[in-house]
Amino acid sequence: MTESQREIDIALYGATGFVGKLTAQYLAGHPDITSGRARVALAGRSPDKLAAVRDELGETASSWPLITADAGDPASLSDLAARTRVVVTTVGPYAKYGLPLVAACAEHGADYADLTGEPNFILASMDGFHKQAIDTGARIVHSCGFDSIPSDLTVFSLYRRAQADDAGDLLDTDMVVRSMAGGASGGTLASAVEMMDACSADPELRRALADPYTLSPDRSVEPEFGAEPDVRWRRGATIAPELSGYWTGAFFMAMPNSRVVRRSNALLGHAYGARFTYSEQLSLGKSVAAPLAAAVVSGVQGASMSLGVRFFDKLPRPLVEKVLPKPGTGPSEKTRESGHYTVQTYTTTSHGARYRATMAQQGDPGYKATSVLLGESGLTLALDRDALSELRGVLTPASAMGDALAARLPAAGVRFEVERLH
């Protein structure tokens, strides 16, 4: 089906879930939607639940089509992808439910955006559908929420600024989560359980995910910088003079985020530079207890992969499912509104320049903030097509829509800035 024949610009699949509803609410109030620039549909398993969600969205959404689609019914997903320019999905865990939709979008040349923080799922998507998506012209864009847009876009923006200043390649680059508050996501925890389950059953997958370049399209051309550890504690001054006195520990999403960033560099022809390195940290303050906290946080993070998989394998699965929050659940509106995050990414270039990119949002990172990022990603893919990269296949936010998405974020309430420090 040609672009002009597609009747829907954005289909939100999983619209009845917790983050799905938040994303639907965001889209229903967006000027690009209220002005009629984009045609939106809601998709999911239950027509009645979809109708109930639509009824809550007000007049703007009253005419939105409802599409019945189910991960267990490939024909329904094929129909969804054939009718739609961009499919935005919140249905996870993605390793469990996501590949049939990726397959449908790759087959029909439909663009796709999700919220996955599961590198095992991205790896399966790459292995199964990257070439087909290139052939059909589909952009399969993973990790379009708090995982991993702040990581991916701050690095991309540093590259763009250094490029404009003729300041050379990026060298050591570090994202530091300066502040963050929000509730635990049932969907994120379910994804973590699925990933540990898969790793416990497949030692080869566990070894693959330990490779910092596991998502790179060609591992043989990547540099060898050693382990590039995702879990370590550091003095802030070793990252940037502006962090003197601070201590940092491992950020819990460093493993998937860092692999997405490295994939972006590879897909962009290693534009960041041949000696580019990347890591992520969580700021733990300046108190006398900060060094101990940094060591403990990093130690727990390290043990979670090296020992956690084997420990998880011994636990009764019903007990795990009973204790964890359920997918589709989330925090109260008060918690969602009071949440926030600020990340700062520092880099030094081969010409000796130093830069800092800052990205910040008000709203729970895993819920309100993520729904904004996902909604803007869908709108970017649907409406800003002339500003997107020429790349097709299984992509990352930066490699697919870096400039276009970065341009959208300030109007969406996201503080996004890059400054030269030296």
Secondary structure, DSSP 8 states (H G I E B T S, - for coil): --GGG-SEEEEEETTTSHHHHHHHHHHHT-HHHHTTSS-EEEEES-HHHHHHHHHHT-GGGTT--EEE-BTTBHHHHHHHHHHEEEEEE----HHHHTHHHHHHHHHHT-EEE-----HHHHHHHHHHHHHHHHHHT-EEE---BTTBHHHHHHHHHHHHHHHHTT---EEEEEEEEEEEE----HHHHHHHHHHHHHHHH-HHHHHHHHSTTTT-S-GGGS---S---SS--EEGGGT-GGGTT-EEEE-TTHHHHHHHHHHHHHHTTSTT-TT-EEEEEEE--SSTTHHHHHHHHHHHHHHHHHTHHHHHHHS-HHHHHHHS--TT----HHHHHH-EEEEEEEEEETTS-EEEEEEEEES-IIIIIHHHHHHHHHHHHHH-GGGS-S--EEE-HHHHHHHHHHHHGGGGT-EEEEEE--
